[in-house]
Amino acid sequence: MTATTVFTAGQVLSAAALNGNFDKLPYAFSAGTGGTTIAALSADTTTTINITYPTSRFSQPPIVFAWSDNNRYVCSIGTNTTGSAIATVRNVSAAAATGASTLYWTAVQMGTASAAG
C-alpha cells in the first residue's frame, strides 16, 4: 500500500495524518474454510455450508466471497450476519462431481458502520 504521506523520523504525527493514511485498511477481515468438506454433488444439485466468523470480529455483516477447489461448483452467499453466513454450493455441470471439495471464503468490513468502503 502506498502511503498518502511520507513520514520522517522524529516527526510529530497528527491524528488527521494517521487517519488519512490508514483509513484505506479494512476495519475487519477474516478468511477460512467452510469447516466441513463438500461431499461430491450429483449434476445440478446444491448443498449448504455454514460459515462461522471469529467471535465479535464484525460489527456489520461483512462482504463475503466464497469459492471451491472444484471447478464444477458455483458458490453464493445467502444469509449473512455479523457472526455467520450460509454458502450455497451448486454443481453446475451435467456430470456428477467425484470426491470431496473444500469451500474457501473471505469476509471484509471496510468501515466501522459499513461493510463497503
C-alpha positions as CSV (number, residue, x, y, z in Angstrom):
1,M,0.0,0.0,0.0
2,T,1.3,3.4,-0.9
3,A,1.1,5.9,1.9
4,T,-0.6,9.3,1.4
5,T,2.0,11.0,3.4
6,V,5.7,10.1,3.8
7,F,6.7,10.4,7.5
8,T,10.2,11.1,8.7
9,A,11.9,10.0,11.9
10,G,11.1,12.3,14.8
11,Q,8.1,13.9,13.1
12,V,5.1,14.5,15.4
13,L,2.2,12.7,13.8
14,S,-1.3,14.2,14.0
15,A,-4.4,12.2,14.3
16,A,-5.6,13.5,10.9
17,A,-2.4,12.4,9.2
18,L,-2.6,9.0,10.7
19,N,-6.3,8.6,9.9
20,G,-5.7,9.8,6.3
21,N,-3.1,7.1,5.8
22,F,-4.8,4.2,7.5
23,D,-8.4,4.7,6.5
24,K,-7.7,2.6,3.4
25,L,-7.2,-0.5,5.5
26,P,-10.1,-2.8,6.3
27,Y,-11.8,-2.3,9.7
28,A,-12.1,-6.1,10.0
29,F,-11.1,-9.1,7.8
30,S,-11.3,-12.9,8.1
31,A,-10.7,-15.8,5.9
32,G,-11.1,-19.6,6.2
33,T,-12.6,-22.8,5.0
34,G,-16.3,-23.8,5.4
35,G,-15.4,-26.0,8.3
36,T,-16.7,-29.1,6.6
37,T,-15.8,-30.6,3.2
38,I,-18.3,-30.5,0.4
39,A,-19.3,-34.1,-0.5
40,A,-19.4,-35.0,-4.2
41,L,-22.5,-33.5,-5.7
42,S,-24.7,-35.0,-8.4
43,A,-25.3,-33.0,-11.5
44,D,-27.3,-29.8,-11.0
45,T,-27.7,-30.3,-7.2
46,T,-26.9,-28.0,-4.3
47,T,-25.8,-28.2,-0.7
48,T,-25.3,-25.5,2.0
49,I,-22.3,-24.9,4.2
50,N,-22.3,-22.8,7.3
51,I,-19.5,-20.3,7.7
52,T,-18.8,-19.1,11.2
53,Y,-16.8,-15.9,11.7
54,P,-14.4,-15.4,14.7
55,T,-16.4,-14.1,17.7
56,S,-17.0,-10.3,17.7
57,R,-14.9,-9.8,14.6
58,F,-17.6,-7.9,12.6
59,S,-19.9,-5.1,13.8
60,Q,-21.8,-5.1,10.4
61,P,-22.5,-8.1,8.1
62,P,-19.3,-8.2,6.0
63,I,-18.9,-8.6,2.3
64,V,-18.2,-12.3,1.7
65,F,-16.7,-14.1,-1.2
66,A,-16.8,-17.9,-1.4
67,W,-15.3,-20.4,-3.8
68,S,-14.5,-24.1,-4.1
69,D,-11.5,-26.0,-5.3
70,N,-13.8,-27.9,-7.7
71,N,-14.4,-26.0,-11.0
72,R,-17.8,-27.6,-11.4
73,Y,-19.1,-25.8,-8.3
74,V,-20.5,-22.3,-8.1
75,C,-20.8,-20.8,-4.6
76,S,-23.1,-18.0,-3.4
77,I,-23.8,-16.4,-0.1
78,G,-27.3,-16.2,1.2
79,T,-27.9,-15.4,4.9
80,N,-25.1,-13.2,6.2
81,T,-24.9,-11.7,9.7
82,T,-22.1,-10.4,11.9
83,G,-21.4,-13.9,13.2
84,S,-22.0,-16.2,10.3
85,A,-23.1,-16.8,6.7
86,I,-24.6,-19.6,4.7
87,A,-22.9,-20.6,1.5
88,T,-24.9,-22.4,-1.2
89,V,-22.8,-24.6,-3.4
90,R,-24.2,-25.9,-6.8
91,N,-22.8,-28.4,-9.2
92,V,-23.4,-26.6,-12.5
93,S,-22.0,-29.4,-14.5
94,A,-24.1,-32.0,-16.4
95,A,-22.0,-34.7,-14.7
96,A,-21.6,-35.7,-11.1
97,A,-18.6,-34.5,-9.2
98,T,-16.2,-37.0,-7.8
99,G,-14.5,-36.7,-4.4
100,A,-14.9,-34.1,-1.7
101,S,-14.0,-30.5,-2.2
102,T,-13.2,-27.6,0.1
103,L,-15.1,-24.3,0.4
104,Y,-12.9,-21.3,0.9
105,W,-14.1,-17.8,2.0
106,T,-13.0,-14.3,2.7
107,A,-15.1,-11.7,4.6
108,V,-14.3,-8.0,4.9
109,Q,-15.8,-5.0,6.6
110,M,-14.2,-1.7,5.4
111,G,-15.6,0.8,7.9
112,T,-16.9,0.8,11.4
113,A,-20.5,1.4,10.2
114,S,-20.5,-0.2,6.8
115,A,-19.1,-3.3,5.1
116,A,-18.4,-1.4,1.9
117,G,-16.0,1.5,1.7
